[in-house]
Amino acid sequence: MAKKKGEKYECEECGMVIVVEDACGCEECVIACCETPMKKVKAPAKKAAAKKKPAAKKPAKKKK
């Protein structure tokens, strides 16, 4: 499978991670480390947009 720019691959043996800098157009491409194919690292889920907190209310003034 062709590799795309920005994809990350991790070695399950030693933990080395690589990032593809130049896209590959090959039909079959294997990136290996420690004599085993490296696994593609799944992108983390995008964080939900931060919700805006309502402005703090000023305490009511006490009547005398």
CHARMM internal coordinates of N, CA and C (Angstrom, degrees):
IC EDIT
DIST 1 N 1 CA 1.4359
DIST 1 CA 1 C 1.5293
ANGL 1 N 1 CA 1 C 108.31
DIST 1 C 2 N 1.3069
ANGL 1 CA 1 C 2 N 116.68
DIHE 1 N 1 CA 1 C 2 N 141.72
DIST 2 N 2 CA 1.4588
ANGL 1 C 2 N 2 CA 121.95
DIHE 1 CA 1 C 2 N 2 CA -179.29
DIST 2 CA 2 C 1.5269
ANGL 2 N 2 CA 2 C 110.32
DIHE 1 C 2 N 2 CA 2 C -67.52
DIST 2 C 3 N 1.3054
ANGL 2 CA 2 C 3 N 115.76
DIHE 2 N 2 CA 2 C 3 N 143.99
DIST 3 N 3 CA 1.4591
ANGL 2 C 3 N 3 CA 121.84
DIHE 2 CA 2 C 3 N 3 CA 178.01
DIST 3 CA 3 C 1.5185
ANGL 3 N 3 CA 3 C 108.67
DIHE 2 C 3 N 3 CA 3 C -96.11
DIST 3 C 4 N 1.3201
ANGL 3 CA 3 C 4 N 116.97
DIHE 3 N 3 CA 3 C 4 N 142.54
DIST 4 N 4 CA 1.4628
ANGL 3 C 4 N 4 CA 122.05
DIHE 3 CA 3 C 4 N 4 CA -179.13
DIST 4 CA 4 C 1.5179
ANGL 4 N 4 CA 4 C 110.36
DIHE 3 C 4 N 4 CA 4 C -112.13
DIST 4 C 5 N 1.3263
ANGL 4 CA 4 C 5 N 115.84
DIHE 4 N 4 CA 4 C 5 N 151.81
DIST 5 N 5 CA 1.4562
ANGL 4 C 5 N 5 CA 121.85
DIHE 4 CA 4 C 5 N 5 CA 179.19
DIST 5 CA 5 C 1.5219
ANGL 5 N 5 CA 5 C 109.52
DIHE 4 C 5 N 5 CA 5 C -58.73
DIST 5 C 6 N 1.3321
ANGL 5 CA 5 C 6 N 115.42
DIHE 5 N 5 CA 5 C 6 N 133.48
DIST 6 N 6 CA 1.4623
ANGL 5 C 6 N 6 CA 121.20
DIHE 5 CA 5 C 6 N 6 CA 177.08
DIST 6 CA 6 C 1.5145
ANGL 6 N 6 CA 6 C 114.35
DIHE 5 C 6 N 6 CA 6 C 94.74
DIST 6 C 7 N 1.3463
ANGL 6 CA 6 C 7 N 118.61
DIHE 6 N 6 CA 6 C 7 N -13.44
DIST 7 N 7 CA 1.4556
ANGL 6 C 7 N 7 CA 119.96
DIHE 6 CA 6 C 7 N 7 CA 178.84
DIST 7 CA 7 C 1.5301
ANGL 7 N 7 CA 7 C 109.79
DIHE 6 C 7 N 7 CA 7 C -67.71
DIST 7 C 8 N 1.3367
ANGL 7 CA 7 C 8 N 115.84
DIHE 7 N 7 CA 7 C 8 N 146.82
DIST 8 N 8 CA 1.4688
ANGL 7 C 8 N 8 CA 121.16
DIHE 7 CA 7 C 8 N 8 CA 179.67
DIST 8 CA 8 C 1.5241
ANGL 8 N 8 CA 8 C 109.11
DIHE 7 C 8 N 8 CA 8 C -115.85
DIST 8 C 9 N 1.3341
ANGL 8 CA 8 C 9 N 115.09
DIHE 8 N 8 CA 8 C 9 N 141.97
DIST 9 N 9 CA 1.4601
ANGL 8 C 9 N 9 CA 122.06
DIHE 8 CA 8 C 9 N 9 CA 178.25
DIST 9 CA 9 C 1.5183
ANGL 9 N 9 CA 9 C 108.54
DIHE 8 C 9 N 9 CA 9 C -130.30
DIST 9 C 10 N 1.3509
ANGL 9 CA 9 C 10 N 115.76
DIHE 9 N 9 CA 9 C 10 N 141.10
DIST 10 N 10 CA 1.4565
ANGL 9 C 10 N 10 CA 121.05
DIHE 9 CA 9 C 10 N 10 CA -177.58
DIST 10 CA 10 C 1.5285
ANGL 10 N 10 CA 10 C 110.62
DIHE 9 C 10 N 10 CA 10 C -125.73
DIST 10 C 11 N 1.3266
ANGL 10 CA 10 C 11 N 115.45
DIHE 10 N 10 CA 10 C 11 N 141.33
DIST 11 N 11 CA 1.4589
ANGL 10 C 11 N 11 CA 121.86
DIHE 10 CA 10 C 11 N 11 CA 176.20
DIST 11 CA 11 C 1.5262
ANGL 11 N 11 CA 11 C 107.88
DIHE 10 C 11 N 11 CA 11 C -85.15
DIST 11 C 12 N 1.3313
ANGL 11 CA 11 C 12 N 116.56
DIHE 11 N 11 CA 11 C 12 N 125.96
DIST 12 N 12 CA 1.4593
ANGL 11 C 12 N 12 CA 120.28
DIHE 11 CA 11 C 12 N 12 CA -179.86
DIST 12 CA 12 C 1.5273
ANGL 12 N 12 CA 12 C 112.08
DIHE 11 C 12 N 12 CA 12 C -75.26
DIST 12 C 13 N 1.3271
ANGL 12 CA 12 C 13 N 117.30
DIHE 12 N 12 CA 12 C 13 N -16.09
DIST 13 N 13 CA 1.4693
ANGL 12 C 13 N 13 CA 120.96
DIHE 12 CA 12 C 13 N 13 CA -179.49
DIST 13 CA 13 C 1.5293
ANGL 13 N 13 CA 13 C 111.88
DIHE 12 C 13 N 13 CA 13 C -83.58
DIST 13 C 14 N 1.3505
ANGL 13 CA 13 C 14 N 116.58
DIHE 13 N 13 CA 13 C 14 N -52.96
DIST 14 N 14 CA 1.4671
ANGL 13 C 14 N 14 CA 119.83
DIHE 13 CA 13 C 14 N 14 CA -173.72
DIST 14 CA 14 C 1.5258
ANGL 14 N 14 CA 14 C 114.09
DIHE 13 C 14 N 14 CA 14 C -110.64
DIST 14 C 15 N 1.3405
ANGL 14 CA 14 C 15 N 117.64
DIHE 14 N 14 CA 14 C 15 N -12.89
DIST 15 N 15 CA 1.4579
ANGL 14 C 15 N 15 CA 120.80
DIHE 14 CA 14 C 15 N 15 CA 177.20
DIST 15 CA 15 C 1.5175
ANGL 15 N 15 CA 15 C 114.89
DIHE 14 C 15 N 15 CA 15 C 89.21
DIST 15 C 16 N 1.3475
ANGL 15 CA 15 C 16 N 118.08
DIHE 15 N 15 CA 15 C 16 N 1.59
DIST 16 N 16 CA 1.4614
ANGL 15 C 16 N 16 CA 119.76
DIHE 15 CA 15 C 16 N 16 CA 179.08
DIST 16 CA 16 C 1.5261
ANGL 16 N 16 CA 16 C 109.75
DIHE 15 C 16 N 16 CA 16 C -62.53
DIST 16 C 17 N 1.3382
ANGL 16 CA 16 C 17 N 116.46
DIHE 16 N 16 CA 16 C 17 N 139.25
DIST 17 N 17 CA 1.4585
ANGL 16 C 17 N 17 CA 122.40
DIHE 16 CA 16 C 17 N 17 CA 178.58
DIST 17 CA 17 C 1.5182
ANGL 17 N 17 CA 17 C 108.03
DIHE 16 C 17 N 17 CA 17 C -119.54
DIST 17 C 18 N 1.3387
ANGL 17 CA 17 C 18 N 116.41
DIHE 17 N 17 CA 17 C 18 N 136.76
DIST 18 N 18 CA 1.4613
ANGL 17 C 18 N 18 CA 121.03
DIHE 17 CA 17 C 18 N 18 CA 175.50
DIST 18 CA 18 C 1.5200
ANGL 18 N 18 CA 18 C 108.75
DIHE 17 C 18 N 18 CA 18 C -123.17
DIST 18 C 19 N 1.3282
ANGL 18 CA 18 C 19 N 115.91
DIHE 18 N 18 CA 18 C 19 N 154.52
DIST 19 N 19 CA 1.4583
ANGL 18 C 19 N 19 CA 122.68
DIHE 18 CA 18 C 19 N 19 CA 176.86
DIST 19 CA 19 C 1.5156
ANGL 19 N 19 CA 19 C 106.90
DIHE 18 C 19 N 19 CA 19 C -121.96
DIST 19 C 20 N 1.3301
ANGL 19 CA 19 C 20 N 117.05
DIHE 19 N 19 CA 19 C 20 N 131.79
DIST 20 N 20 CA 1.4580
ANGL 19 C 20 N 20 CA 121.96
DIHE 19 CA 19 C 20 N 20 CA 179.34
DIST 20 CA 20 C 1.5271
ANGL 20 N 20 CA 20 C 108.45
DIHE 19 C 20 N 20 CA 20 C -74.61
DIST 20 C 21 N 1.3318
ANGL 20 CA 20 C 21 N 116.62
DIHE 20 N 20 CA 20 C 21 N 123.90
DIST 21 N 21 CA 1.4604
ANGL 20 C 21 N 21 CA 121.21
DIHE 20 CA 20 C 21 N 21 CA 179.56
DIST 21 CA 21 C 1.5150
ANGL 21 N 21 CA 21 C 112.26
DIHE 20 C 21 N 21 CA 21 C -99.16
DIST 21 C 22 N 1.3375
ANGL 21 CA 21 C 22 N 118.05
DIHE 21 N 21 CA 21 C 22 N -32.51
DIST 22 N 22 CA 1.4575
ANGL 21 C 22 N 22 CA 122.18
DIHE 21 CA 21 C 22 N 22 CA 178.52
DIST 22 CA 22 C 1.5217
ANGL 22 N 22 CA 22 C 108.32
DIHE 21 C 22 N 22 CA 22 C -120.02
DIST 22 C 23 N 1.3319
ANGL 22 CA 22 C 23 N 116.20
DIHE 22 N 22 CA 22 C 23 N 129.62
DIST 23 N 23 CA 1.4588
ANGL 22 C 23 N 23 CA 121.25
DIHE 22 CA 22 C 23 N 23 CA -178.73
DIST 23 CA 23 C 1.5193
ANGL 23 N 23 CA 23 C 110.27
DIHE 22 C 23 N 23 CA 23 C -62.03
DIST 23 C 24 N 1.3185
ANGL 23 CA 23 C 24 N 115.79
DIHE 23 N 23 CA 23 C 24 N 148.67
DIST 24 N 24 CA 1.4574
ANGL 23 C 24 N 24 CA 122.95
DIHE 23 CA 23 C 24 N 24 CA 179.96
DIST 24 CA 24 C 1.5253
ANGL 24 N 24 CA 24 C 108.02
DIHE 23 C 24 N 24 CA 24 C -114.90
DIST 24 C 25 N 1.3108
ANGL 24 CA 24 C 25 N 117.26
DIHE 24 N 24 CA 24 C 25 N 134.54
DIST 25 N 25 CA 1.4526
ANGL 24 C 25 N 25 CA 120.76
DIHE 24 CA 24 C 25 N 25 CA 179.62
DIST 25 CA 25 C 1.5145
ANGL 25 N 25 CA 25 C 112.69
DIHE 24 C 25 N 25 CA 25 C -103.76
DIST 25 C 26 N 1.3111
ANGL 25 CA 25 C 26 N 117.89
DIHE 25 N 25 CA 25 C 26 N 10.73
DIST 26 N 26 CA 1.4600
ANGL 25 C 26 N 26 CA 122.03
DIHE 25 CA 25 C 26 N 26 CA -177.70
DIST 26 CA 26 C 1.5302
ANGL 26 N 26 CA 26 C 110.77
DIHE 25 C 26 N 26 CA 26 C -65.82
DIST 26 C 27 N 1.3353
ANGL 26 CA 26 C 27 N 115.46
DIHE 26 N 26 CA 26 C 27 N 149.19
DIST 27 N 27 CA 1.4596
ANGL 26 C 27 N 27 CA 120.15
DIHE 26 CA 26 C 27 N 27 CA 175.57
DIST 27 CA 27 C 1.5208
ANGL 27 N 27 CA 27 C 109.66
DIHE 26 C 27 N 27 CA 27 C -70.15
DIST 27 C 28 N 1.3332
ANGL 27 CA 27 C 28 N 116.31
DIHE 27 N 27 CA 27 C 28 N -43.47
DIST 28 N 28 CA 1.4538
ANGL 27 C 28 N 28 CA 120.73
DIHE 27 CA 27 C 28 N 28 CA 178.77
DIST 28 CA 28 C 1.5190
ANGL 28 N 28 CA 28 C 108.49
DIHE 27 C 28 N 28 CA 28 C -131.45
DIST 28 C 29 N 1.3217
ANGL 28 CA 28 C 29 N 115.58
DIHE 28 N 28 CA 28 C 29 N 124.72
DIST 29 N 29 CA 1.4548
ANGL 28 C 29 N 29 CA 121.21
DIHE 28 CA 28 C 29 N 29 CA -177.04
DIST 29 CA 29 C 1.5260
ANGL 29 N 29 CA 29 C 107.21
DIHE 28 C 29 N 29 CA 29 C -139.83
DIST 29 C 30 N 1.3254
ANGL 29 CA 29 C 30 N 116.51
DIHE 29 N 29 CA 29 C 30 N 126.58
DIST 30 N 30 CA 1.4620
ANGL 29 C 30 N 30 CA 120.78
DIHE 29 CA 29 C 30 N 30 CA -179.80
DIST 30 CA 30 C 1.5194
ANGL 30 N 30 CA 30 C 107.93
DIHE 29 C 30 N 30 CA 30 C -120.94
DIST 30 C 31 N 1.3176
ANGL 30 CA 30 C 31 N 116.06
DIHE 30 N 30 CA 30 C 31 N 127.17
DIST 31 N 31 CA 1.4586
ANGL 30 C 31 N 31 CA 121.45
DIHE 30 CA 30 C 31 N 31 CA 175.12
DIST 31 CA 31 C 1.5174
ANGL 31 N 31 CA 31 C 105.48
DIHE 30 C 31 N 31 CA 31 C -103.09
DIST 31 C 32 N 1.3296
ANGL 31 CA 31 C 32 N 116.77
DIHE 31 N 31 CA 31 C 32 N 123.41
DIST 32 N 32 CA 1.4546
ANGL 31 C 32 N 32 CA 120.26
DIHE 31 CA 31 C 32 N 32 CA -175.47
DIST 32 CA 32 C 1.5224
ANGL 32 N 32 CA 32 C 111.56
DIHE 31 C 32 N 32 CA 32 C -124.25
DIST 32 C 33 N 1.3258
ANGL 32 CA 32 C 33 N 115.27
DIHE 32 N 32 CA 32 C 33 N 151.70
DIST 33 N 33 CA 1.4501
ANGL 32 C 33 N 33 CA 124.21
DIHE 32 CA 32 C 33 N 33 CA 175.54
DIST 33 CA 33 C 1.5245
ANGL 33 N 33 CA 33 C 105.76
DIHE 32 C 33 N 33 CA 33 C -148.42
DIST 33 C 34 N 1.3075
ANGL 33 CA 33 C 34 N 117.48
DIHE 33 N 33 CA 33 C 34 N 145.75
DIST 34 N 34 CA 1.4687
ANGL 33 C 34 N 34 CA 121.79
DIHE 33 CA 33 C 34 N 34 CA -178.72
DIST 34 CA 34 C 1.5238
ANGL 34 N 34 CA 34 C 110.64
DIHE 33 C 34 N 34 CA 34 C 52.94
DIST 34 C 35 N 1.3214
ANGL 34 CA 34 C 35 N 116.05
DIHE 34 N 34 CA 34 C 35 N 35.15
DIST 35 N 35 CA 1.4599
ANGL 34 C 35 N 35 CA 124.38
DIHE 34 CA 34 C 35 N 35 CA 177.83
DIST 35 CA 35 C 1.5285
ANGL 35 N 35 CA 35 C 114.32
DIHE 34 C 35 N 35 CA 35 C 62.23
DIST 35 C 36 N 1.3490
ANGL 35 CA 35 C 36 N 117.56
DIHE 35 N 35 CA 35 C 36 N 20.50
DIST 36 N 36 CA 1.4639
ANGL 35 C 36 N 36 CA 121.51
DIHE 35 CA 35 C 36 N 36 CA 176.28
DIST 36 CA 36 C 1.5277
ANGL 36 N 36 CA 36 C 108.93
DIHE 35 C 36 N 36 CA 36 C -133.26
DIST 36 C 37 N 1.3420
ANGL 36 CA 36 C 37 N 118.07
DIHE 36 N 36 CA 36 C 37 N 148.10
DIST 37 N 37 CA 1.4639
ANGL 36 C 37 N 37 CA 120.40
DIHE 36 CA 36 C 37 N 37 CA 178.18
DIST 37 CA 37 C 1.5325
ANGL 37 N 37 CA 37 C 110.94
DIHE 36 C 37 N 37 CA 37 C -62.95
DIST 37 C 38 N 1.3261
ANGL 37 CA 37 C 38 N 115.59
DIHE 37 N 37 CA 37 C 38 N 139.88
DIST 38 N 38 CA 1.4628
ANGL 37 C 38 N 38 CA 120.24
DIHE 37 CA 37 C 38 N 38 CA 178.80
DIST 38 CA 38 C 1.5212
ANGL 38 N 38 CA 38 C 108.93
DIHE 37 C 38 N 38 CA 38 C -81.01
DIST 38 C 39 N 1.3206
ANGL 38 CA 38 C 39 N 116.23
DIHE 38 N 38 CA 38 C 39 N 148.11
DIST 39 N 39 CA 1.4633
ANGL 38 C 39 N 39 CA 122.33
DIHE 38 CA 38 C 39 N 39 CA -178.86
DIST 39 CA 39 C 1.5192
ANGL 39 N 39 CA 39 C 109.84
DIHE 38 C 39 N 39 CA 39 C -97.02
DIST 39 C 40 N 1.3442
ANGL 39 CA 39 C 40 N 115.99
DIHE 39 N 39 CA 39 C 40 N 140.71
DIST 40 N 40 CA 1.4593
ANGL 39 C 40 N 40 CA 121.15
DIHE 39 CA 39 C 40 N 40 CA 178.11
DIST 40 CA 40 C 1.5244
ANGL 40 N 40 CA 40 C 108.93
DIHE 39 C 40 N 40 CA 40 C -68.61
DIST 40 C 41 N 1.3376
ANGL 40 CA 40 C 41 N 115.87
DIHE 40 N 40 CA 40 C 41 N 134.54
DIST 41 N 41 CA 1.4598
ANGL 40 C 41 N 41 CA 121.93
DIHE 40 CA 40 C 41 N 41 CA 178.49
DIST 41 CA 41 C 1.5199
ANGL 41 N 41 CA 41 C 107.25
DIHE 40 C 41 N 41 CA 41 C -86.22
DIST 41 C 42 N 1.3202
ANGL 41 CA 41 C 42 N 115.94
DIHE 41 N 41 CA 41 C 42 N 125.76
DIST 42 N 42 CA 1.4613
ANGL 41 C 42 N 42 CA 120.09
DIHE 41 CA 41 C 42 N 42 CA 179.12
DIST 42 CA 42 C 1.5161
ANGL 42 N 42 CA 42 C 109.07
DIHE 41 C 42 N 42 CA 42 C -73.87
DIST 42 C 43 N 1.3267
ANGL 42 CA 42 C 43 N 115.39
DIHE 42 N 42 CA 42 C 43 N 139.44
DIST 43 N 43 CA 1.4593
ANGL 42 C 43 N 43 CA 120.52
DIHE 42 CA 42 C 43 N 43 CA 179.39
DIST 43 CA 43 C 1.5297
ANGL 43 N 43 CA 43 C 108.91
DIHE 42 C 43 N 43 CA 43 C -68.38
DIST 43 C 44 N 1.3294
ANGL 43 CA 43 C 44 N 117.23
DIHE 43 N 43 CA 43 C 44 N 139.69
DIST 44 N 44 CA 1.4574
ANGL 43 C 44 N 44 CA 119.25
DIHE 43 CA 43 C 44 N 44 CA 177.84
DIST 44 CA 44 C 1.5220
ANGL 44 N 44 CA 44 C 110.10
DIHE 43 C 44 N 44 CA 44 C -66.72
DIST 44 C 45 N 1.3067
ANGL 44 CA 44 C 45 N 116.03
DIHE 44 N 44 CA 44 C 45 N 149.43
DIST 45 N 45 CA 1.4676
ANGL 44 C 45 N 45 CA 120.48
DIHE 44 CA 44 C 45 N 45 CA 178.79
DIST 45 CA 45 C 1.5260
ANGL 45 N 45 CA 45 C 109.28
DIHE 44 C 45 N 45 CA 45 C -62.47
DIST 45 C 46 N 1.3035
ANGL 45 CA 45 C 46 N 114.83
DIHE 45 N 45 CA 45 C 46 N 139.43
DIST 46 N 46 CA 1.4648
ANGL 45 C 46 N 46 CA 118.35
DIHE 45 CA 45 C 46 N 46 CA 179.82
DIST 46 CA 46 C 1.5174
ANGL 46 N 46 CA 46 C 109.05
DIHE 45 C 46 N 46 CA 46 C -67.64
DIST 46 C 47 N 1.3063
ANGL 46 CA 46 C 47 N 114.59
DIHE 46 N 46 CA 46 C 47 N 139.22
DIST 47 N 47 CA 1.4581
ANGL 46 C 47 N 47 CA 120.00
DIHE 46 CA 46 C 47 N 47 CA -179.45
DIST 47 CA 47 C 1.5203
ANGL 47 N 47 CA 47 C 108.89
DIHE 46 C 47 N 47 CA 47 C -70.88
DIST 47 C 48 N 1.3147
ANGL 47 CA 47 C 48 N 115.30
DIHE 47 N 47 CA 47 C 48 N 141.68
DIST 48 N 48 CA 1.4624
ANGL 47 C 48 N 48 CA 120.25
DIHE 47 CA 47 C 48 N 48 CA 177.23
DIST 48 CA 48 C 1.5203
ANGL 48 N 48 CA 48 C 108.63
DIHE 47 C 48 N 48 CA 48 C -64.45
DIST 48 C 49 N 1.2989
ANGL 48 CA 48 C 49 N 115.16
DIHE 48 N 48 CA 48 C 49 N 147.18
DIST 49 N 49 CA 1.4572
ANGL 48 C 49 N 49 CA 119.80
DIHE 48 CA 48 C 49 N 49 CA 179.98
DIST 49 CA 49 C 1.5292
ANGL 49 N 49 CA 49 C 108.88
DIHE 48 C 49 N 49 CA 49 C -57.46
DIST 49 C 50 N 1.2991
ANGL 49 CA 49 C 50 N 115.23
DIHE 49 N 49 CA 49 C 50 N 135.10
DIST 50 N 50 CA 1.4621
ANGL 49 C 50 N 50 CA 120.32
DIHE 49 CA 49 C 50 N 50 CA -179.03
DIST 50 CA 50 C 1.5259
ANGL 50 N 50 CA 50 C 109.34
DIHE 49 C 50 N 50 CA 50 C -63.79
DIST 50 C 51 N 1.3269
ANGL 50 CA 50 C 51 N 114.77
DIHE 50 N 50 CA 50 C 51 N 131.15
DIST 51 N 51 CA 1.4650
ANGL 50 C 51 N 51 CA 118.51
DIHE 50 CA 50 C 51 N 51 CA 179.14
DIST 51 CA 51 C 1.5177
ANGL 51 N 51 CA 51 C 108.57
DIHE 50 C 51 N 51 CA 51 C -80.18
DIST 51 C 52 N 1.2971
ANGL 51 CA 51 C 52 N 114.32
DIHE 51 N 51 CA 51 C 52 N 139.37
DIST 52 N 52 CA 1.4564
ANGL 51 C 52 N 52 CA 119.98
DIHE 51 CA 51 C 52 N 52 CA 179.72
DIST 52 CA 52 C 1.5242
ANGL 52 N 52 CA 52 C 108.70
DIHE 51 C 52 N 52 CA 52 C -78.20
DIST 52 C 53 N 1.3274
ANGL 52 CA 52 C 53 N 115.70
DIHE 52 N 52 CA 52 C 53 N 128.50
DIST 53 N 53 CA 1.4550
ANGL 52 C 53 N 53 CA 119.95
DIHE 52 CA 52 C 53 N 53 CA 179.42
DIST 53 CA 53 C 1.5249
ANGL 53 N 53 CA 53 C 108.66
DIHE 52 C 53 N 53 CA 53 C -81.03
DIST 53 C 54 N 1.3280
ANGL 53 CA 53 C 54 N 116.63
DIHE 53 N 53 CA 53 C 54 N 142.81
DIST 54 N 54 CA 1.4665
ANGL 53 C 54 N 54 CA 118.32
DIHE 53 CA 53 C 54 N 54 CA 177.41
DIST 54 CA 54 C 1.5243
ANGL 54 N 54 CA 54 C 109.81
DIHE 53 C 54 N 54 CA 54 C -67.60
DIST 54 C 55 N 1.3106
ANGL 54 CA 54 C 55 N 115.35
DIHE 54 N 54 CA 54 C 55 N 150.58
DIST 55 N 55 CA 1.4650
ANGL 54 C 55 N 55 CA 120.77
DIHE 54 CA 54 C 55 N 55 CA 179.93
DIST 55 CA 55 C 1.5289
ANGL 55 N 55 CA 55 C 109.09
DIHE 54 C 55 N 55 CA 55 C -61.71
DIST 55 C 56 N 1.3085
ANGL 55 CA 55 C 56 N 115.76
DIHE 55 N 55 CA 55 C 56 N 142.93
DIST 56 N 56 CA 1.4633
ANGL 55 C 56 N 56 CA 120.63
DIHE 55 CA 55 C 56 N 56 CA 179.56
DIST 56 CA 56 C 1.5251
ANGL 56 N 56 CA 56 C 109.29
DIHE 55 C 56 N 56 CA 56 C -66.09
DIST 56 C 57 N 1.3292
ANGL 56 CA 56 C 57 N 115.25
DIHE 56 N 56 CA 56 C 57 N 137.57
DIST 57 N 57 CA 1.4664
ANGL 56 C 57 N 57 CA 119.71
DIHE 56 CA 56 C 57 N 57 CA 179.45
DIST 57 CA 57 C 1.5133
ANGL 57 N 57 CA 57 C 109.21
DIHE 56 C 57 N 57 CA 57 C -83.22
DIST 57 C 58 N 1.3264
ANGL 57 CA 57 C 58 N 114.30
DIHE 57 N 57 CA 57 C 58 N 142.30
DIST 58 N 58 CA 1.4640
ANGL 57 C 58 N 58 CA 118.97
DIHE 57 CA 57 C 58 N 58 CA 177.40
DIST 58 CA 58 C 1.5320
ANGL 58 N 58 CA 58 C 107.79
DIHE 57 C 58 N 58 CA 58 C -76.43
DIST 58 C 59 N 1.3268
ANGL 58 CA 58 C 59 N 116.89
DIHE 58 N 58 CA 58 C 59 N 141.76
DIST 59 N 59 CA 1.4597
ANGL 58 C 59 N 59 CA 118.65
DIHE 58 CA 58 C 59 N 59 CA 178.60
DIST 59 CA 59 C 1.5256
ANGL 59 N 59 CA 59 C 111.07
DIHE 58 C 59 N 59 CA 59 C -65.11
DIST 59 C 60 N 1.3223
ANGL 59 CA 59 C 60 N 116.03
DIHE 59 N 59 CA 59 C 60 N 143.26
DIST 60 N 60 CA 1.4676
ANGL 59 C 60 N 60 CA 121.16
DIHE 59 CA 59 C 60 N 60 CA -179.86
DIST 60 CA 60 C 1.5203
ANGL 60 N 60 CA 60 C 109.17
DIHE 59 C 60 N 60 CA 60 C -67.17
DIST 60 C 61 N 1.3211
ANGL 60 CA 60 C 61 N 115.11
DIHE 60 N 60 CA 60 C 61 N 140.36
DIST 61 N 61 CA 1.4647
ANGL 60 C 61 N 61 CA 119.76
DIHE 60 CA 60 C 61 N 61 CA 178.87
DIST 61 CA 61 C 1.5330
ANGL 61 N 61 CA 61 C 108.37
DIHE 60 C 61 N 61 CA 61 C -75.75
DIST 61 C 62 N 1.3282
ANGL 61 CA 61 C 62 N 115.07
DIHE 61 N 61 CA 61 C 62 N 139.33
DIST 62 N 62 CA 1.4563
ANGL 61 C 62 N 62 CA 120.15
DIHE 61 CA 61 C 62 N 62 CA 178.43
DIST 62 CA 62 C 1.5094
ANGL 62 N 62 CA 62 C 110.02
DIHE 61 C 62 N 62 CA 62 C -77.92
DIST 62 C 63 N 1.3313
ANGL 62 CA 62 C 63 N 114.92
DIHE 62 N 62 CA 62 C 63 N 137.35
DIST 63 N 63 CA 1.4707
ANGL 62 C 63 N 63 CA 119.79
DIHE 62 CA 62 C 63 N 63 CA 177.74
DIST 63 CA 63 C 1.5214
ANGL 63 N 63 CA 63 C 108.96
DIHE 62 C 63 N 63 CA 63 C -84.71
DIST 63 C 64 N 1.3149
ANGL 63 CA 63 C 64 N 115.68
DIHE 63 N 63 CA 63 C 64 N 142.64
DIST 64 N 64 CA 1.4644
ANGL 63 C 64 N 64 CA 120.24
DIHE 63 CA 63 C 64 N 64 CA -179.90
DIST 64 CA 64 C 1.4850
ANGL 64 N 64 CA 64 C 111.69
DIHE 63 C 64 N 64 CA 64 C -93.92
END
COOR INIT
IC SEED 1 N 1 CA 1 C
IC BUILD
